[in-house]
Amino acid sequence: MIGRLNHVAIAVPDLEQAAATYRGALGAKVSDPVDEPDHGVTVIFVELPNTKIELLHPLGDKSPIQAFLDKNPSGGMHHVCYEVDDIMAARDRMKAEGARVLGDGEPKIGAHGKPVLFLHPKDFCGTLVELEQA
């Protein structure tokens, strides 16, 4: 059911510093920051030949990333994102398998302008999983 790995997301306490590290030390192509108010984050994408790294920084007081950074002040891996052909069919299959879909269970538009859902980390080996319609 899942397709290719779309991105690995890393929560960072300093977005500019993280972008500079990827750009400078690793020589990566790094996007400009984009605010995603519906998700409470500012994102920067690091382009790799086979996938992306998404750098996440809190946007606003109610950002879920701030809670993550409060527990992990240096930052760290936040989630992995897999592509699926049909987000609604994927959601229904996940629920039928007993997985918990976070939020109200309805897809939201993600940073790539496509529908996304998040799955509870306790159902996936301790890792928050994002599904994005390809």
DSSP file (Angstrom, degrees, kcal/mol; ACC not computed):
  #  RESIDUE AA STRUCTURE BP1 BP2  ACC     N-H-->O    O-->H-N    N-H-->O    O-->H-N    TCO  KAPPA ALPHA  PHI   PSI    X-CA   Y-CA   Z-CA
    1    1 A M              0   0    0      0, 0.0    84,-0.5     0, 0.0     2,-0.1   0.000 360.0 360.0 360.0 -47.8    0.0    0.0    0.0
    2    2 A I        -     0   0    0     82,-0.1    82,-0.2     1,-0.1     3,-0.1  -0.428 360.0-160.8 -74.4 148.5    2.7    2.5    0.9
    3    3 A G        -     0   0    0     80,-4.0    -1,-0.1     1,-0.3    81,-0.1   0.116  43.7 -26.0-100.9-142.4    4.7    4.0   -1.9
    4    4 A R  S    S-     0   0    0      1,-0.1    79,-2.4    78,-0.1     2,-0.5  -0.250  70.3 -94.3 -74.2 160.3    8.1    5.7   -1.8
    5    5 A L  E     -A   82   0A   0     77,-0.2    77,-0.2     1,-0.2    -1,-0.1  -0.633  37.8-172.7 -70.6 119.8    9.5    7.6    1.2
    6    6 A N  E     -     0   0A   0     75,-2.8    46,-0.7    -2,-0.5     2,-0.3   0.917  57.7 -31.7 -83.1 -47.3    8.5   11.3    0.6
    7    7 A H  E     -Ab  81  52A   0     74,-1.2    74,-2.8    44,-0.2     2,-0.5  -0.989  42.1-127.9-164.6 162.7   10.5   12.8    3.4
    8    8 A V  E     -Ab  80  53A   0     44,-1.7    46,-2.6    -2,-0.3     2,-0.4  -0.986  32.4-144.2-113.1 128.4   11.9   12.5    6.9
    9    9 A A  E     -Ab  79  54A   0     70,-3.2    69,-3.3    -2,-0.5    70,-1.1  -0.807  13.6-169.2-101.9 134.2   11.0   15.5    9.1
   10   10 A I  E     -Ab  77  55A   0     44,-3.1    46,-2.9    -2,-0.4     2,-0.4  -0.983  16.5-139.6-122.6 123.3   13.4   16.9   11.7
   11   11 A A  E     -Ab  76  56A   0     65,-2.7    65,-2.0    -2,-0.5    46,-0.2  -0.666  26.3-170.6 -79.3 133.6   12.2   19.4   14.3
   12   12 A V        -     0   0    0     44,-3.0     3,-0.2    -2,-0.4    63,-0.2  -0.976  29.0-148.5-131.0 140.9   14.8   22.1   14.9
   13   13 A P  S    S+     0   0    0      0, 0.0     2,-0.4     0, 0.0    -1,-0.1   0.755  97.5  35.9 -76.9 -23.2   15.1   24.9   17.5
   14   14 A D     >  -     0   0    0      1,-0.1     4,-2.3     2,-0.0     5,-0.2  -0.887  66.3-173.4-133.7 101.2   16.9   27.2   15.0
   15   15 A L  H  > S+     0   0    0     -2,-0.4     4,-2.5    -3,-0.2     5,-0.2   0.893  85.4  49.9 -64.4 -43.2   15.6   27.0   11.4
   16   16 A E  H  > S+     0   0    0      1,-0.2     4,-2.3     2,-0.2    -1,-0.2   0.908 112.3  47.8 -63.9 -41.8   18.2   29.3    9.9
   17   17 A Q  H  > S+     0   0    0      2,-0.2     4,-2.1     1,-0.2    -2,-0.2   0.913 112.0  49.5 -65.4 -42.4   21.1   27.5   11.6
   18   18 A A  H  X S+     0   0    0     -4,-2.3     4,-2.2     2,-0.2     5,-0.2   0.920 111.8  48.5 -63.0 -43.9   19.8   24.1   10.5
   19   19 A A  H  X S+     0   0    0     -4,-2.5     4,-2.8     1,-0.2     5,-0.2   0.905 110.6  51.6 -62.3 -41.0   19.4   25.3    6.9
   20   20 A A  H  X S+     0   0    0     -4,-2.3     4,-3.2     2,-0.2     5,-0.5   0.876 108.0  52.5 -64.2 -37.1   22.9   26.7    7.0
   21   21 A T  H  X>S+     0   0    0     -4,-2.1     5,-1.4     2,-0.2     4,-0.8   0.944 113.7  41.8 -63.2 -48.5   24.3   23.4    8.2
   22   22 A Y  H  <5S+     0   0    0     -4,-2.2     6,-2.7     3,-0.2    -2,-0.2   0.902 120.2  44.4 -66.1 -40.1   22.6   21.4    5.4
   23   23 A R  H  <5S+     0   0    0     -4,-2.8     4,-0.2     4,-0.2    -2,-0.2   0.937 126.6  27.4 -69.3 -47.4   23.5   24.1    2.8
   24   24 A G  H  <5S+     0   0    0     -4,-3.2    -3,-0.2    -5,-0.2    -2,-0.1   0.985 127.6  32.6 -82.7 -67.0   27.1   24.6    4.0
   25   25 A A  T  <5S+     0   0    0     -4,-0.8    -3,-0.2    -5,-0.5    -4,-0.1   0.863 132.8  30.9 -64.6 -37.9   28.5   21.5    5.6
   26   26 A L  S   <S-     0   0    0     -5,-1.4    -1,-0.2    -4,-0.2    -3,-0.2   0.559  97.0-132.2-100.3  -9.1   26.6   19.0    3.5
   27   27 A G        +     0   0    0     -6,-0.3    -4,-0.2    -4,-0.2     2,-0.2   0.805  49.7 158.9  66.1  29.8   26.3   21.0    0.3
   28   28 A A        -     0   0    0     -6,-2.7     2,-0.5    -7,-0.1    -1,-0.2  -0.486  49.6-110.0 -88.5 155.7   22.6   20.4   -0.1
   29   29 A K  E     -C   47   0A   0     18,-0.7    18,-2.6    -2,-0.2     2,-0.4  -0.755  41.8-167.8 -79.9 123.3   20.0   22.3   -2.1
   30   30 A V  E     -C   46   0A   0     -2,-0.5    16,-0.2    16,-0.2   -11,-0.0  -0.955  10.8-136.8-122.9 131.1   17.8   24.0    0.6
   31   31 A S        -     0   0    0     14,-2.7     3,-0.1    -2,-0.4   -12,-0.0  -0.239  30.6 -94.6 -76.7 169.5   14.5   25.7   -0.1
   32   32 A D        -     0   0    0      1,-0.1    13,-0.3    12,-0.1    -1,-0.1  -0.485  54.0 -88.9 -74.5 156.1   13.3   29.0    1.4
   33   33 A P        -     0   0    0      0, 0.0     2,-0.4     0, 0.0    11,-0.2  -0.416  42.2-163.9 -68.3 144.3   11.2   28.8    4.5
   34   34 A V  E     -D   43   0A   0      9,-2.3     9,-2.9    -2,-0.1     2,-0.3  -0.996  14.8-133.2-131.7 126.8    7.5   28.5    4.1
   35   35 A D  E     -D   42   0A   0     -2,-0.4     7,-0.3     7,-0.2    24,-0.0  -0.634  15.1-169.9 -78.1 133.8    4.9   29.1    6.8
   36   36 A E  E >>> +D   41   0A   0      5,-3.5     3,-1.7    -2,-0.3     5,-1.6  -0.747   8.2 176.5-121.1  79.8    2.2   26.4    7.1
   37   37 A P  T 345S+     0   0    0      0, 0.0     3,-0.3     0, 0.0    -1,-0.1   0.802  75.6  61.7 -60.1 -31.1   -0.3   28.1    9.6
   38   38 A D  T 345S+     0   0    0      1,-0.2    72,-0.0     2,-0.1    -2,-0.0   0.762 115.4  34.3 -65.1 -22.9   -2.8   25.2    9.3
   39   39 A H  T <45S-     0   0    0     -3,-1.7    -1,-0.2     2,-0.2     3,-0.1   0.444 108.9-121.1-110.1  -4.6   -0.1   22.9   10.8
   40   40 A G  T  <5S+     0   0    0     -4,-0.9    19,-2.2    -3,-0.3    25,-0.4   0.818  73.5 107.3  70.9  31.5    1.6   25.4   13.1
   41   41 A V  E   < -DE  36  58A   0     -5,-1.6    -5,-3.5    17,-0.3     2,-0.4  -0.946  61.6-141.6-138.6 157.4    5.0   25.1   11.5
   42   42 A T  E     -DE  35  57A   0     15,-2.7    15,-1.9    -2,-0.3     2,-0.4  -0.980  34.5-161.0-110.2 134.0    7.5   26.8    9.3
   43   43 A V  E     -DE  34  56A   0     -9,-2.9    -9,-2.3    -2,-0.4     2,-0.4  -0.887  20.9-173.4-122.6 148.8    9.2   24.3    6.9
   44   44 A I  E     - E   0  55A   0     11,-1.7    11,-3.2    -2,-0.4     2,-0.5  -0.995  19.6-144.1-130.9 135.2   12.3   24.2    4.8
   45   45 A F  E     - E   0  54A   0     -2,-0.4   -14,-2.7   -13,-0.3     2,-0.6  -0.876   2.3-154.8-105.2 133.6   12.9   21.3    2.4
   46   46 A V  E     -CE  30  53A   0      7,-3.2     7,-2.1    -2,-0.5     2,-0.4  -0.927  21.9-138.6-101.8 117.0   16.4   19.9    1.8
   47   47 A E  E     +CE  29  52A   0    -18,-2.6   -18,-0.7    -2,-0.6     5,-0.2  -0.649  24.7 178.8 -84.6 126.5   16.4   18.3   -1.6
   48   48 A L        -     0   0    0      3,-2.3     3,-0.1    -2,-0.4   -20,-0.0  -0.818  41.9-108.0-117.4 162.2   18.2   14.9   -2.0
   49   49 A P  S    S+     0   0    0      0, 0.0     3,-0.1     0, 0.0    -1,-0.0   0.824 117.0  23.7 -60.5 -30.1   18.5   12.8   -5.1
   50   50 A N  S    S-     0   0    0      1,-0.1     2,-0.2    -3,-0.0   -45,-0.1   0.503 132.9 -16.8-116.9  -5.6   16.0   10.1   -3.8
   51   51 A T        -     0   0    0     -3,-0.1    -3,-2.3    -5,-0.0     2,-0.3  -0.886  67.7 -97.6-169.5-161.9   13.9   12.0   -1.2
   52   52 A K  E     -bE   7  47A   0    -46,-0.7   -44,-1.7    -2,-0.2     2,-0.5  -0.950  11.5-139.1-136.4 157.0   13.7   15.1    1.0
   53   53 A I  E     -bE   8  46A   0     -7,-2.1    -7,-3.2    -2,-0.3     2,-0.6  -0.980  20.8-152.1-109.7 131.1   14.5   16.2    4.5
   54   54 A E  E     -bE   9  45A   0    -46,-2.6   -44,-3.1    -2,-0.5     2,-0.6  -0.923   2.9-154.3-106.7 117.0   11.8   18.5    6.0
   55   55 A L  E     -bE  10  44A   0    -11,-3.2   -11,-1.7    -2,-0.6     2,-0.4  -0.819  15.8-160.1 -90.6 124.8   13.2   20.9    8.7
   56   56 A L  E     +bE  11  43A   0    -46,-2.9   -44,-3.0    -2,-0.6   -13,-0.2  -0.873  14.7 175.8-112.3 136.7   10.3   21.9   11.0
   57   57 A H  E     - E   0  42A   0    -15,-1.9   -15,-2.7    -2,-0.4     8,-0.1  -0.994  39.1 -94.7-136.4 143.8   10.2   24.9   13.3
   58   58 A P  E     - E   0  41A   0      0, 0.0     2,-0.4     0, 0.0   -17,-0.3  -0.245  32.3-167.5 -60.0 141.7    7.3   26.1   15.5
   59   59 A L        -     0   0    0    -19,-2.2     3,-0.2     1,-0.1     6,-0.1  -0.948  58.3  -8.1-129.4 109.4    4.9   28.7   14.1
   60   60 A G  S >  S-     0   0    0     -2,-0.4     3,-1.1     1,-0.2     6,-0.1  -0.070  91.0 -71.9  90.2 165.9    2.6   30.2   16.6
   61   61 A D  T 3  S+     0   0    0      1,-0.2    -1,-0.2    -3,-0.1     0, 0.0   0.744 126.4  50.8 -68.9 -26.8    1.9   29.4   20.3
   62   62 A K  T 3  S+     0   0    0     -3,-0.2    -1,-0.2     4,-0.0    -2,-0.1   0.140  75.3 141.4-102.3  20.6   -0.1   26.2   19.6
   63   63 A S    X>  -     0   0    0     -3,-1.1     4,-1.0     1,-0.2     3,-0.7  -0.423  49.0-146.1 -65.5 129.4    2.5   24.6   17.4
   64   64 A P  H 3> S+     0   0    0      0, 0.0     4,-1.5     0, 0.0    -1,-0.2   0.758  99.8  64.0 -64.9 -21.8    2.8   20.8   18.0
   65   65 A I  H 3> S+     0   0    0    -25,-0.4     4,-2.7     1,-0.2     5,-0.2   0.831  94.3  58.8 -71.4 -31.4    6.5   21.2   17.2
   66   66 A Q  H <> S+     0   0    0     -3,-0.7     4,-2.3     2,-0.2    -1,-0.2   0.921 104.4  50.3 -63.4 -41.7    7.0   23.5   20.2
   67   67 A A  H  X S+     0   0    0     -4,-1.0     4,-1.3     2,-0.2    -1,-0.2   0.901 111.0  49.7 -61.0 -40.6    5.8   20.7   22.5
   68   68 A F  H  X S+     0   0    0     -4,-1.5     4,-1.8     1,-0.2     3,-0.3   0.929 112.1  47.2 -62.7 -45.8    8.3   18.3   20.8
   69   69 A L  H  < S+     0   0    0     -4,-2.7    -2,-0.2     1,-0.2    -1,-0.2   0.806 104.3  60.9 -68.7 -29.0   11.1   20.8   21.2
   70   70 A D  H  < S+     0   0    0     -4,-2.3    -1,-0.2     1,-0.2    -2,-0.2   0.881 113.7  36.9 -61.8 -36.6   10.2   21.3   24.9
   71   71 A K  H  < S+     0   0    0     -4,-1.3    -2,-0.2    -3,-0.3    -1,-0.2   0.744 130.9  32.2 -83.8 -26.1   10.9   17.6   25.4
   72   72 A N    ><  +     0   0    0     -4,-1.8     3,-2.5    -5,-0.1    -1,-0.2  -0.694  69.5 179.8-132.4  77.2   13.8   17.5   22.9
   73   73 A P  T 3  S+     0   0    0      0, 0.0    -1,-0.1     0, 0.0     3,-0.1   0.733  82.5  51.7 -58.6 -25.6   15.5   21.0   23.1
   74   74 A S  T 3  S-     0   0    0      1,-0.3     2,-0.1   -62,-0.1    -5,-0.1   0.544 112.2-124.2 -85.4  -6.2   18.2   20.1   20.6
   75   75 A G    <   -     0   0    0     -3,-2.5    -1,-0.3    -6,-0.2     2,-0.3  -0.447  35.9-179.4  92.2-171.6   15.6   18.9   18.1
   76   76 A G  E     -A   11   0A   0    -65,-2.0   -65,-2.7    -2,-0.1     2,-0.2  -0.910  41.1 -33.0 157.4 178.1   15.4   15.5   16.5
   77   77 A M  E     +A   10   0A   0     -2,-0.3   -67,-0.3   -67,-0.2     3,-0.1  -0.426  48.6 176.9 -64.2 128.9   13.5   13.3   14.1
   78   78 A H  E     -     0   0A   0    -69,-3.3    50,-0.5     1,-0.4     2,-0.3   0.846  54.4 -26.2-101.6 -48.3    9.8   14.1   14.2
   79   79 A H  E     -Af   9 128A   0    -70,-1.1   -70,-3.2    48,-0.1     2,-0.4  -0.986  46.6-124.8-160.1 166.2    8.1   11.9   11.6
   80   80 A V  E     -Af   8 129A   0     48,-1.9    50,-3.0    -2,-0.3     2,-0.5  -0.930  23.5-147.8-115.2 147.0    8.5    9.9    8.3
   81   81 A C  E     -Af   7 130A   0    -74,-2.8   -75,-2.8    -2,-0.4   -74,-1.2  -0.967  12.1-171.7-121.4 124.4    6.2   10.5    5.4
   82   82 A Y  E     -Af   5 131A   0     48,-2.6    50,-2.4    -2,-0.5     2,-0.3  -0.876  22.2-123.2-111.2 144.8    5.2    7.8    2.9
   83   83 A E  E     - f   0 132A   0    -79,-2.4   -80,-4.0    -2,-0.4     2,-0.3  -0.625  26.1-173.2 -84.2 145.5    3.3    8.4   -0.3
   84   84 A V  E     - f   0 133A   0     48,-2.3    50,-3.2    -2,-0.3     3,-0.2  -0.968  27.5-134.2-133.2 151.3    0.0    6.6   -0.9
   85   85 A D  S    S+     0   0    0    -84,-0.5     2,-0.4    -2,-0.3    -1,-0.1   0.870  98.1  23.4 -71.7 -36.8   -2.1    6.5   -4.1
   86   86 A D     >  -     0   0    0      1,-0.1     4,-2.5    47,-0.1    -1,-0.3  -0.922  64.1-165.0-137.5 106.1   -5.4    7.1   -2.4
   87   87 A I  H  > S+     0   0    0     -2,-0.4     4,-2.5    -3,-0.2     5,-0.1   0.851  91.4  50.2 -62.8 -37.1   -5.4    8.8    1.0
   88   88 A M  H  > S+     0   0    0      2,-0.2     4,-2.5     1,-0.2    -1,-0.2   0.914 112.0  46.6 -70.4 -42.1   -9.0    7.9    1.8
   89   89 A A  H  > S+     0   0    0      2,-0.2     4,-2.2     1,-0.2    -2,-0.2   0.893 113.4  50.4 -65.0 -38.7   -8.4    4.2    1.0
   90   90 A A  H  X S+     0   0    0     -4,-2.5     4,-2.6     2,-0.2    -2,-0.2   0.922 110.6  49.5 -63.8 -44.4   -5.2    4.3    3.0
   91   91 A R  H  X S+     0   0    0     -4,-2.5     4,-2.6     1,-0.2    -2,-0.2   0.931 111.6  48.2 -58.9 -47.2   -7.0    5.8    6.0
   92   92 A D  H  X S+     0   0    0     -4,-2.5     4,-2.2     1,-0.2    -1,-0.2   0.889 112.3  48.8 -64.0 -39.2   -9.8    3.3    5.8
   93   93 A R  H  X S+     0   0    0     -4,-2.2     4,-1.8     2,-0.2    -1,-0.2   0.919 110.5  51.4 -65.7 -42.9   -7.3    0.4    5.7
   94   94 A M  H  <>S+     0   0    0     -4,-2.6     5,-2.6     1,-0.2     4,-0.3   0.931 111.4  47.0 -60.1 -46.0   -5.3    1.8    8.6
   95   95 A K  H ><5S+     0   0    0     -4,-2.6     3,-1.4     1,-0.2    -1,-0.2   0.906 110.0  52.9 -62.5 -41.7   -8.5    2.1   10.7
   96   96 A A  H 3<5S+     0   0    0     -4,-2.2    -1,-0.2     1,-0.3    -2,-0.2   0.813 108.0  52.0 -63.5 -29.9   -9.5   -1.5    9.7
   97   97 A E  T 3<5S-     0   0    0     -4,-1.8    -1,-0.3    -3,-0.2    -2,-0.2   0.480 124.6-105.5 -84.2  -3.3   -6.1   -2.7   10.9
   98   98 A G  T < 5S+     0   0    0     -3,-1.4    -3,-0.2    -4,-0.3     2,-0.2   0.516  71.0 144.9  93.3   5.5   -6.6   -0.9   14.2
   99   99 A A      < -     0   0    0     -5,-2.6     2,-0.6    -6,-0.2    -1,-0.3  -0.502  48.6-123.3 -77.0 147.2   -4.2    2.0   13.6
  100  100 A R        -     0   0    0     20,-0.2    20,-2.7    -2,-0.2     2,-0.5  -0.814  15.3-151.6 -95.6 124.4   -5.2    5.4   15.1
  101  101 A V  B     -G  119   0A   0     -2,-0.6    18,-0.2    18,-0.2     5,-0.1  -0.832  24.1-127.4 -91.5 127.9   -5.5    8.3   12.7
  102  102 A L    >   +     0   0    0     16,-2.8     3,-1.1    -2,-0.5    16,-0.3  -0.284  68.9  11.7 -76.4 161.6   -4.7   11.5   14.5
  103  103 A G  T 3  S-     0   0    0      1,-0.2    -2,-0.1     2,-0.1    14,-0.0  -0.434 127.5 -31.1  73.6-147.6   -7.0   14.6   14.5
  104  104 A D  T 3  S-     0   0    0      2,-0.2    -1,-0.2    -2,-0.1    -2,-0.1   0.394  85.1-109.9 -88.5   4.0  -10.5   14.2   13.2
  105  105 A G  S <  S+     0   0    0     -3,-1.1    -2,-0.1     1,-0.3    -3,-0.1   0.407  83.7 117.0  85.2  -3.8   -9.5   11.5   10.7
  106  106 A E  S    S-     0   0    0      1,-0.1    -1,-0.3    -5,-0.1    -2,-0.2  -0.809  70.8-107.9 -98.8 139.1  -10.0   13.8    7.7
  107  107 A P        -     0   0    0      0, 0.0     2,-0.3     0, 0.0    10,-0.2  -0.273  29.6-157.5 -62.5 147.8   -7.0   14.7    5.5
  108  108 A K  E     -H  116   0A   0      8,-2.1     8,-3.0     6,-0.1     2,-0.5  -0.812  30.7 -96.7-115.0 162.7   -5.6   18.2    5.6
  109  109 A I  E     -H  115   0A   0     -2,-0.3   -71,-0.1     6,-0.2     2,-0.0  -0.714  47.2-154.5 -82.4 127.1   -3.6   19.9    2.9
  110  110 A G    >   -     0   0    0      4,-3.1     3,-2.0    -2,-0.5    -1,-0.1  -0.121  35.7 -76.0 -93.3-170.1    0.1   19.5    3.6
  111  111 A A  T 3  S+     0   0    0      1,-0.3    -2,-0.0     2,-0.1   -68,-0.0   0.692 128.9  52.8 -64.1 -21.3    3.3   21.4    2.7
  112  112 A H  T 3  S-     0   0    0      2,-0.2    -1,-0.3     3,-0.0    -3,-0.0   0.332 119.2-106.9 -96.0   7.8    3.3   20.0   -0.8
  113  113 A G  S <  S+     0   0    0     -3,-2.0    -2,-0.1     1,-0.3    -4,-0.1   0.690  85.7 113.8  77.2  18.0   -0.3   21.1   -1.5
  114  114 A K  S    S-     0   0    0     -6,-0.0    -4,-3.1     1,-0.0    -1,-0.3  -0.846  76.4 -87.6-120.6 157.0   -1.5   17.4   -1.2
  115  115 A P  E     -H  109   0A   0      0, 0.0    18,-2.4     0, 0.0     2,-0.3  -0.371  49.5-177.1 -65.2 139.0   -3.8   15.7    1.3
  116  116 A V  E     -HI 108 132A   0     -8,-3.0    -8,-2.1    16,-0.2     2,-0.3  -0.952  15.2-170.9-136.2 155.8   -2.0   14.3    4.4
  117  117 A L  E     - I   0 131A   0     14,-1.9    14,-2.9    -2,-0.3     2,-0.4  -0.968  15.8-139.2-138.0 153.4   -2.9   12.3    7.5
  118  118 A F  E     - I   0 130A   0    -16,-0.3   -16,-2.8    -2,-0.3     2,-0.4  -0.936  11.5-150.4-116.5 142.7   -0.9   11.4   10.5
  119  119 A L  E     -GI 101 129A   0     10,-3.1    10,-1.4    -2,-0.4   -18,-0.2  -0.883  32.2 -95.3-113.5 142.5   -0.9    8.0   12.3
  120  120 A H    >   -     0   0    0    -20,-2.7     3,-1.5    -2,-0.4     4,-0.3  -0.265  26.1-137.1 -59.6 131.8   -0.2    7.5   16.0
  121  121 A P  G > >S+     0   0    0      0, 0.0     5,-2.0     0, 0.0     3,-1.5   0.804 100.5  65.1 -61.8 -29.5    3.4    6.7   16.8
  122  122 A K  G 3 5S+     0   0    0      1,-0.3     3,-0.4     4,-0.2    -2,-0.1   0.729 101.1  51.8 -66.7 -18.6    2.4    4.0   19.3
  123  123 A D  G < 5S+     0   0    0     -3,-1.5    -1,-0.3     1,-0.2    -3,-0.1   0.516 110.8  48.9 -91.4  -5.9    0.9    2.0   16.4
  124  124 A F  T X 5S-     0   0    0     -3,-1.5     3,-1.6    -4,-0.3    -1,-0.2  -0.398 126.1 -79.0-136.5  57.6    4.1    2.2   14.3
  125  125 A C  T 3 5S-     0   0    0     -3,-0.4    -3,-0.2     1,-0.3     3,-0.1   0.790  93.4 -53.4  58.2  33.0    7.1    1.2   16.4
  126  126 A G  T 3 <S+     0   0    0     -5,-2.0     2,-0.5     1,-0.2    -1,-0.3   0.605 110.3 119.6  81.4  12.0    7.3    4.6   18.2
  127  127 A T    <   -     0   0    0     -3,-1.6     2,-0.3    -6,-0.8    -1,-0.2  -0.944  63.8-129.5-117.5 126.6    7.4    6.6   15.0
  128  128 A L  E     -f   79   0A   0    -50,-0.5   -48,-1.9    -2,-0.5     2,-0.5  -0.568  31.1-155.2 -66.7 129.2    4.9    9.3   13.9
  129  129 A V  E     -fI  80 119A   0    -10,-1.4   -10,-3.1    -2,-0.3     2,-0.4  -0.930  10.8-163.1-115.4 131.0    3.9    8.4   10.4
  130  130 A E  E     -fI  81 118A   0    -50,-3.0   -48,-2.6    -2,-0.5     2,-0.5  -0.930   6.2-156.9-107.0 135.7    2.5   10.9    7.8
  131  131 A L  E     -fI  82 117A   0    -14,-2.9   -14,-1.9    -2,-0.4     2,-0.4  -0.954  10.6-171.1-109.5 132.2    0.7    9.6    4.7
  132  132 A E  E     -fI  83 116A   0    -50,-2.4   -48,-2.3    -2,-0.5     2,-0.3  -0.986  26.8-118.3-125.6 131.1    0.6   11.9    1.7
  133  133 A Q  E      f   84   0A   0    -18,-2.4   -48,-0.2    -2,-0.4   -47,-0.1  -0.502 360.0 360.0 -67.2 128.4   -1.4   11.3   -1.4
  134  134 A A              0   0    0    -50,-3.2    -1,-0.2    -2,-0.3   -49,-0.1   0.472 360.0 360.0 -75.3 360.0    0.9   11.0   -4.4
